[in-house]
Amino acid sequence: MDDYSALTFRSILHLTDFSGCSDAALTWAMSMARANGAKLSMLHVVIPDALVYLTPGSPTDALDIQEEWAQKEMQRIEAQLADLPHNTTVTRGTDVWSVVEPKLKQLESDLIVLGTHGRTGLSKILMGSVAERVLRSSAVPVMTVGPAVPRVSGGDGKFHRVLLATDFAAGSAEAAGYAIAFAQRDEAQLVLVHACKNNHNKSAKRSELSVAEVMHRLDATIPCAESLRHRPETLVEYGEPGAQIVEVAKRKEADLIVMGIRTAGNLFAATHLKVGTAHNVVAQASCPVLTVRPKIREAA
């Protein structure tokens, strides 16, 4: 985003499966909606479970039962939204994203909020394939709330310490724009971190130069540092990037992590680094994570 001072979300879409993680994410969605004067849209997609086709009777009957349960759960949630402009939708679909994508356009949503179950390990389906697909496919920012993130009660939707994690790849500029905008709007402390994998073969001099270059690029990421209430802090960390980002967020008591995310047409064809870093941050962070896709199409 180019106009850093104009950060306002007008239409927020919350995806829910009625789990504890989704209920925690709802508190953040409500907080963001109140802070921005935004309309909050609730969406649950009824997906045929494999067990539906293994049970006696018609699969349609089983789906009707699933949908009836979902409608009751949605009514439970709606009772919490009396003070907010909102709408709720329960619909059927073959997969969540095929329903979410046109819904985003219909609602003109500019932010998605969803909870994740945070399963770790690349050998497993990452974050449940739903969250992974959404955050890598959405053209609008996605705020994920993992299992380590506490619920927020009556929050004002403002952040005090924003951590921008960057690898300077595609999407970094867009993510930086949102981090700067949050820091300006909320007069928050902005911390920039770049995590490098350890390389013991580098000479001390080569490493020193590398750090200097990284620090220069971090400084260049914030072209309007003088407009911020607090001088940005820049850090270079060594180790597994996802773990380092999570550790720095805890150490600096960040209440929001912002990072760019790469697209992946086939999630299982994505590289270890592309999938692993974002997944580990989202799954393990103790604060919400805002992921931002690049505006331009990445080269293959």
C-alpha positions as a Markdown table, in Angstrom:
| # | Residue | x | y | z |
|---|---|---|---|---|
| 1 | Met | 0.0 | 0.0 | 0.0 |
| 2 | Asp | 1.3 | 3.4 | -0.9 |
| 3 | Asp | -0.7 | 5.8 | 1.4 |
| 4 | Tyr | 0.5 | 4.6 | 4.8 |
| 5 | Ser | -1.8 | 6.9 | 6.7 |
| 6 | Ala | -5.0 | 5.5 | 5.1 |
| 7 | Leu | -5.2 | 2.2 | 6.9 |
| 8 | Thr | -8.8 | 1.4 | 7.4 |
| 9 | Phe | -10.6 | -2.0 | 6.9 |
| 10 | Arg | -14.2 | -1.5 | 5.8 |
| 11 | Ser | -15.4 | -5.1 | 5.3 |
| 12 | Ile | -13.9 | -8.0 | 7.4 |
| 13 | Leu | -14.7 | -11.6 | 6.5 |
| 14 | His | -14.3 | -14.1 | 9.4 |
| 15 | Leu | -14.2 | -17.8 | 8.4 |
| 16 | Thr | -15.3 | -20.1 | 11.1 |
| 17 | Asp | -15.6 | -23.8 | 11.7 |
| 18 | Phe | -16.9 | -23.2 | 15.2 |
| 19 | Ser | -13.9 | -24.7 | 16.9 |
| 20 | Gly | -12.1 | -23.1 | 19.9 |
| 21 | Cys | -9.5 | -21.6 | 17.5 |
| 22 | Ser | -12.2 | -20.0 | 15.4 |
| 23 | Asp | -13.9 | -18.6 | 18.5 |
| 24 | Ala | -10.6 | -17.1 | 19.6 |
| 25 | Ala | -10.1 | -15.6 | 16.1 |
| 26 | Leu | -13.7 | -14.2 | 16.3 |
| 27 | Thr | -12.7 | -12.0 | 19.3 |
| 28 | Trp | -9.9 | -10.5 | 17.2 |
| 29 | Ala | -12.2 | -10.0 | 14.2 |
| 30 | Met | -14.7 | -8.2 | 16.4 |
| 31 | Ser | -12.0 | -6.0 | 17.8 |
| 32 | Met | -10.7 | -5.1 | 14.3 |
| 33 | Ala | -14.3 | -4.4 | 13.2 |
| 34 | Arg | -14.9 | -2.0 | 16.1 |
| 35 | Ala | -11.6 | -0.2 | 15.6 |
| 36 | Asn | -12.3 | 0.4 | 11.9 |
| 37 | Gly | -16.0 | 0.8 | 11.9 |
| 38 | Ala | -16.2 | -2.1 | 9.6 |
| 39 | Lys | -18.9 | -4.5 | 8.7 |
| 40 | Leu | -18.2 | -8.1 | 9.9 |
| 41 | Ser | -19.3 | -11.0 | 7.7 |
| 42 | Met | -19.3 | -14.5 | 9.2 |
| 43 | Leu | -19.0 | -17.5 | 6.8 |
| 44 | His | -19.1 | -21.2 | 7.4 |
| 45 | Val | -18.8 | -23.6 | 4.5 |
| 46 | Val | -20.4 | -27.1 | 5.0 |
| 47 | Ile | -18.0 | -29.5 | 3.3 |
| 48 | Pro | -19.0 | -33.2 | 2.8 |
| 49 | Asp | -17.1 | -35.2 | 5.3 |
| 50 | Ala | -15.7 | -38.5 | 4.1 |
| 51 | Leu | -17.7 | -40.2 | 6.8 |
| 52 | Val | -20.9 | -39.0 | 5.1 |
| 53 | Tyr | -20.4 | -41.5 | 2.4 |
| 54 | Leu | -19.7 | -44.3 | 4.8 |
| 55 | Thr | -22.9 | -43.9 | 6.9 |
| 56 | Pro | -26.2 | -45.6 | 6.2 |
| 57 | Gly | -28.8 | -43.6 | 4.4 |
| 58 | Ser | -28.6 | -40.7 | 1.9 |
| 59 | Pro | -25.4 | -38.5 | 1.9 |
| 60 | Thr | -27.8 | -35.6 | 1.4 |
| 61 | Asp | -29.5 | -36.4 | 4.7 |
| 62 | Ala | -26.1 | -36.4 | 6.5 |
| 63 | Leu | -25.3 | -33.0 | 4.9 |
| 64 | Asp | -28.6 | -31.7 | 6.1 |
| 65 | Ile | -27.7 | -32.7 | 9.6 |
| 66 | Gln | -24.3 | -30.9 | 9.3 |
| 67 | Glu | -25.9 | -27.8 | 8.0 |
| 68 | Glu | -28.6 | -27.8 | 10.7 |
| 69 | Trp | -25.8 | -28.0 | 13.3 |
| 70 | Ala | -23.9 | -25.2 | 11.6 |
| 71 | Gln | -26.9 | -22.9 | 11.6 |
| 72 | Lys | -27.4 | -23.4 | 15.3 |
| 73 | Glu | -23.7 | -22.7 | 15.9 |
| 74 | Met | -23.9 | -19.6 | 13.8 |
| 75 | Gln | -26.9 | -18.4 | 15.9 |
| 76 | Arg | -24.7 | -18.8 | 19.0 |
| 77 | Ile | -22.1 | -16.6 | 17.4 |
| 78 | Glu | -24.5 | -14.0 | 16.1 |
| 79 | Ala | -25.7 | -13.4 | 19.6 |
| 80 | Gln | -22.3 | -11.9 | 20.4 |
| 81 | Leu | -22.5 | -9.4 | 17.4 |
| 82 | Ala | -25.4 | -7.2 | 18.5 |
| 83 | Asp | -23.3 | -4.1 | 18.6 |
| 84 | Leu | -21.7 | -4.6 | 15.2 |
| 85 | Pro | -23.0 | -4.3 | 11.6 |
| 86 | His | -22.8 | -7.9 | 10.5 |
| 87 | Asn | -24.2 | -10.7 | 8.4 |
| 88 | Thr | -23.9 | -14.4 | 8.6 |
| 89 | Thr | -23.8 | -17.1 | 6.0 |
| 90 | Val | -23.9 | -20.9 | 6.1 |
| 91 | Thr | -23.5 | -22.5 | 2.7 |
| 92 | Arg | -22.4 | -25.8 | 1.1 |
| 93 | Gly | -19.4 | -26.2 | -1.1 |
| 94 | Thr | -16.9 | -28.8 | -2.4 |
| 95 | Asp | -14.1 | -26.8 | -0.8 |
| 96 | Val | -13.8 | -23.7 | 1.3 |
| 97 | Trp | -11.8 | -21.5 | -1.1 |
| 98 | Ser | -14.2 | -22.0 | -4.0 |
| 99 | Val | -16.8 | -20.4 | -1.8 |
| 100 | Val | -14.6 | -17.7 | -0.2 |
| 101 | Glu | -13.1 | -16.3 | -3.4 |
| 102 | Pro | -16.4 | -15.0 | -5.0 |
| 103 | Lys | -17.7 | -14.1 | -1.5 |
| 104 | Leu | -14.7 | -11.7 | -1.1 |
| 105 | Lys | -15.7 | -9.9 | -4.3 |
| 106 | Gln | -19.3 | -9.8 | -3.4 |
| 107 | Leu | -18.7 | -8.3 | 0.1 |
| 108 | Glu | -15.8 | -6.2 | -1.1 |
| 109 | Ser | -13.8 | -7.6 | 1.9 |
| 110 | Asp | -10.4 | -6.1 | 2.6 |
| 111 | Leu | -9.4 | -8.4 | 5.4 |
| 112 | Ile | -9.9 | -12.1 | 6.3 |
| 113 | Val | -9.6 | -13.3 | 9.8 |
| 114 | Leu | -9.5 | -17.0 | 10.7 |
| 115 | Gly | -8.2 | -19.3 | 13.4 |
| 116 | Thr | -5.8 | -22.1 | 12.8 |
| 117 | His | -5.3 | -25.4 | 14.6 |
| 118 | Gly | -1.6 | -25.0 | 14.2 |
| 119 | Arg | -0.5 | -28.5 | 13.5 |
| 120 | Thr | 3.2 | -28.5 | 13.0 |
| 121 | Gly | 5.5 | -30.6 | 10.8 |
| 122 | Leu | 5.7 | -30.4 | 7.1 |
| 123 | Ser | 4.8 | -34.1 | 6.8 |
| 124 | Lys | 1.3 | -33.1 | 7.8 |
| 125 | Ile | -1.3 | -31.1 | 6.0 |
| 126 | Leu | -0.3 | -27.6 | 6.9 |
| 127 | Met | -2.6 | -25.8 | 9.3 |
| 128 | Gly | -5.4 | -27.9 | 7.9 |
| 129 | Ser | -5.3 | -27.3 | 4.2 |
| 130 | Val | -8.1 | -24.7 | 4.5 |
| 131 | Ala | -6.1 | -22.0 | 6.3 |
| 132 | Glu | -3.0 | -22.7 | 4.2 |
| 133 | Arg | -5.0 | -22.4 | 0.9 |
| 134 | Val | -6.7 | -19.2 | 2.1 |
| 135 | Leu | -3.6 | -17.3 | 3.2 |
| 136 | Arg | -1.7 | -18.2 | 0.0 |
| 137 | Ser | -4.6 | -17.5 | -2.4 |
| 138 | Ser | -6.3 | -14.4 | -0.9 |
| 139 | Ala | -5.6 | -11.1 | -2.7 |
| 140 | Val | -6.4 | -9.3 | 0.5 |
| 141 | Pro | -4.4 | -9.6 | 3.8 |
| 142 | Val | -5.2 | -12.5 | 6.0 |
| 143 | Met | -5.0 | -12.3 | 9.8 |
| 144 | Thr | -4.4 | -15.7 | 11.3 |
| 145 | Val | -4.9 | -16.5 | 15.0 |
| 146 | Gly | -3.0 | -19.6 | 16.1 |
| 147 | Pro | -3.6 | -21.8 | 19.1 |
| 148 | Ala | -1.0 | -19.9 | 21.2 |
| 149 | Val | -2.8 | -16.6 | 20.7 |
| 150 | Pro | -5.0 | -15.5 | 23.7 |
| 151 | Arg | -8.5 | -14.3 | 23.2 |
| 152 | Val | -9.0 | -10.6 | 23.3 |
| 153 | Ser | -12.0 | -9.3 | 25.3 |
| 154 | Gly | -13.3 | -5.9 | 24.3 |
| 155 | Gly | -10.1 | -5.0 | 22.5 |
| 156 | Asp | -9.7 | -1.7 | 20.7 |
| 157 | Gly | -8.1 | -3.2 | 17.6 |
| 158 | Lys | -4.9 | -1.2 | 18.2 |
| 159 | Phe | -1.4 | -2.6 | 18.4 |
| 160 | His | 1.5 | -1.4 | 20.5 |
| 161 | Arg | 4.5 | -3.3 | 19.0 |
| 162 | Val | 4.4 | -4.5 | 15.4 |
| 163 | Leu | 7.0 | -6.9 | 14.1 |
| 164 | Leu | 7.7 | -6.9 | 10.4 |
| 165 | Ala | 9.5 | -10.1 | 9.3 |
| 166 | Thr | 11.0 | -9.7 | 5.9 |
| 167 | Asp | 13.2 | -11.7 | 3.5 |
| 168 | Phe | 13.2 | -8.9 | 0.9 |
| 169 | Ala | 11.4 | -11.2 | -1.6 |
| 170 | Ala | 8.3 | -10.5 | -3.6 |
| 171 | Gly | 5.5 | -9.3 | -1.3 |
| 172 | Ser | 7.9 | -7.7 | 1.1 |
| 173 | Ala | 7.1 | -4.1 | 0.0 |
| 174 | Glu | 3.3 | -4.7 | 0.4 |
| 175 | Ala | 3.8 | -6.3 | 3.9 |
| 176 | Ala | 6.0 | -3.3 | 4.9 |
| 177 | Gly | 3.3 | -0.9 | 3.8 |
| 178 | Tyr | 0.8 | -2.5 | 6.2 |
| 179 | Ala | 3.3 | -2.7 | 9.1 |
| 180 | Ile | 4.1 | 1.0 | 8.6 |
| 181 | Ala | 0.4 | 1.9 | 8.4 |
| 182 | Phe | -0.3 | 0.1 | 11.7 |
| 183 | Ala | 2.7 | 1.8 | 13.4 |
| 184 | Gln | 1.5 | 5.2 | 12.2 |
| 185 | Arg | -2.1 | 4.8 | 13.1 |
| 186 | Asp | -1.5 | 3.2 | 16.5 |
| 187 | Glu | 1.7 | 5.1 | 17.3 |
| 188 | Ala | 3.2 | 1.7 | 17.8 |
| 189 | Gln | 6.8 | 0.6 | 18.1 |
| 190 | Leu | 8.0 | -1.0 | 14.8 |
| 191 | Val | 10.5 | -3.8 | 14.9 |
| 192 | Leu | 12.1 | -5.2 | 11.6 |
| 193 | Val | 13.7 | -8.6 | 11.6 |
| 194 | His | 15.5 | -10.6 | 8.9 |
| 195 | Ala | 16.3 | -14.2 | 9.8 |
| 196 | Cys | 19.3 | -15.8 | 8.2 |
| 197 | Lys | 20.1 | -19.5 | 8.3 |
| 198 | Asn | 23.4 | -20.3 | 10.1 |
| 199 | Asn | 26.3 | -20.8 | 7.7 |
| 200 | His | 29.5 | -21.8 | 9.6 |
| 201 | Asn | 31.5 | -21.7 | 6.4 |
| 202 | Lys | 31.5 | -17.9 | 6.1 |
| 203 | Ser | 34.5 | -16.0 | 7.3 |
| 204 | Ala | 33.9 | -13.4 | 10.1 |
| 205 | Lys | 34.6 | -10.6 | 7.6 |
| 206 | Arg | 32.1 | -12.0 | 5.1 |
| 207 | Ser | 29.5 | -12.4 | 7.8 |
| 208 | Glu | 30.1 | -8.8 | 9.0 |
| 209 | Leu | 29.6 | -7.4 | 5.5 |
| 210 | Ser | 26.5 | -9.5 | 5.0 |
| 211 | Val | 25.0 | -8.1 | 8.3 |
| 212 | Ala | 25.8 | -4.6 | 7.2 |
| 213 | Glu | 24.1 | -5.1 | 3.9 |
| 214 | Val | 21.1 | -6.6 | 5.6 |
| 215 | Met | 20.8 | -3.8 | 8.0 |
| 216 | His | 21.0 | -1.3 | 5.2 |
| 217 | Arg | 18.2 | -3.0 | 3.4 |
| 218 | Leu | 16.1 | -3.1 | 6.6 |
| 219 | Asp | 16.6 | 0.6 | 7.0 |
| 220 | Ala | 15.6 | 1.2 | 3.4 |
| 221 | Thr | 12.4 | -0.8 | 4.0 |
| 222 | Ile | 11.0 | 2.1 | 6.0 |
| 223 | Pro | 11.2 | 5.2 | 3.8 |
| 224 | Cys | 9.2 | 7.3 | 6.2 |
| 225 | Ala | 10.8 | 6.5 | 9.5 |
| 226 | Glu | 10.7 | 10.1 | 10.5 |
| 227 | Ser | 6.9 | 10.1 | 10.4 |
| 228 | Leu | 6.7 | 7.4 | 13.1 |
| 229 | Arg | 6.4 | 8.2 | 16.8 |
| 230 | His | 9.1 | 5.7 | 17.7 |
| 231 | Arg | 12.3 | 5.1 | 15.8 |
| 232 | Pro | 12.1 | 1.6 | 14.1 |
| 233 | Glu | 14.4 | -1.1 | 15.5 |
| 234 | Thr | 16.2 | -3.4 | 13.1 |
| 235 | Leu | 17.4 | -6.9 | 13.9 |
| 236 | Val | 19.3 | -9.6 | 12.1 |
| 237 | Glu | 18.9 | -13.1 | 13.6 |
| 238 | Tyr | 20.5 | -16.4 | 12.8 |
| 239 | Gly | 18.8 | -19.8 | 12.8 |
| 240 | Glu | 15.7 | -21.4 | 11.3 |
| 241 | Pro | 13.7 | -18.3 | 10.1 |
| 242 | Gly | 10.3 | -19.4 | 11.4 |
| 243 | Ala | 11.6 | -20.2 | 14.9 |
| 244 | Gln | 13.6 | -17.0 | 15.0 |
| 245 | Ile | 10.7 | -14.8 | 14.0 |
| 246 | Val | 8.5 | -16.3 | 16.7 |
| 247 | Glu | 11.3 | -16.0 | 19.3 |
| 248 | Val | 11.9 | -12.3 | 18.5 |
| 249 | Ala | 8.1 | -11.6 | 18.6 |
| 250 | Lys | 8.1 | -13.1 | 22.2 |
| 251 | Arg | 11.2 | -11.3 | 23.2 |
| 252 | Lys | 10.0 | -7.9 | 22.0 |
| 253 | Glu | 6.4 | -8.6 | 23.2 |
| 254 | Ala | 5.0 | -7.9 | 19.8 |
| 255 | Asp | 1.2 | -8.0 | 19.5 |
| 256 | Leu | 1.2 | -8.3 | 15.7 |
| 257 | Ile | 3.5 | -10.0 | 13.2 |
| 258 | Val | 3.3 | -8.8 | 9.6 |
| 259 | Met | 5.0 | -10.8 | 6.8 |
| 260 | Gly | 4.8 | -11.3 | 3.1 |
| 261 | Ile | 3.8 | -14.7 | 1.8 |
| 262 | Arg | 4.5 | -16.4 | -1.5 |
| 263 | Thr | 1.8 | -17.9 | -3.6 |
| 264 | Ala | 1.8 | -21.6 | -4.4 |
| 265 | Gly | -0.5 | -23.0 | -7.1 |
| 266 | Asn | 0.1 | -26.5 | -5.8 |
| 267 | Leu | 0.7 | -26.4 | -2.0 |
| 268 | Phe | 2.6 | -29.6 | -2.0 |
| 269 | Ala | 4.9 | -28.5 | -4.8 |
| 270 | Ala | 6.1 | -25.4 | -2.8 |
| 271 | Thr | 9.6 | -25.5 | -1.5 |
| 272 | His | 10.4 | -26.2 | 2.2 |
| 273 | Leu | 11.4 | -22.6 | 2.8 |
| 274 | Lys | 8.3 | -21.1 | 1.1 |
| 275 | Val | 5.9 | -23.2 | 3.0 |
| 276 | Gly | 7.8 | -23.9 | 6.2 |
| 277 | Thr | 8.6 | -20.4 | 7.4 |
| 278 | Ala | 5.1 | -19.0 | 7.1 |
| 279 | His | 3.6 | -22.2 | 8.5 |
| 280 | Asn | 5.8 | -22.2 | 11.6 |
| 281 | Val | 5.2 | -18.6 | 12.4 |
| 282 | Val | 1.5 | -18.8 | 12.0 |
| 283 | Ala | 1.3 | -22.1 | 14.0 |
| 284 | Gln | 3.5 | -21.0 | 16.9 |
| 285 | Ala | 3.2 | -17.3 | 17.2 |
| 286 | Ser | 1.6 | -16.0 | 20.5 |
| 287 | Cys | 0.1 | -13.0 | 18.6 |
| 288 | Pro | -1.9 | -12.6 | 15.4 |
| 289 | Val | 0.0 | -12.8 | 12.1 |
| 290 | Leu | -1.0 | -10.7 | 9.1 |
| 291 | Thr | 0.2 | -12.2 | 5.9 |
| 292 | Val | 0.2 | -10.2 | 2.7 |
| 293 | Arg | 0.6 | -11.6 | -0.9 |
| 294 | Pro | 2.6 | -9.6 | -3.5 |
| 295 | Lys | 0.5 | -7.7 | -6.0 |
| 296 | Ile | 2.5 | -8.8 | -9.0 |
| 297 | Arg | 2.6 | -12.3 | -10.2 |
| 298 | Glu | 5.8 | -14.2 | -9.2 |
| 299 | Ala | 8.1 | -15.7 | -11.7 |
| 300 | Ala | 8.0 | -19.4 | -11.9 |
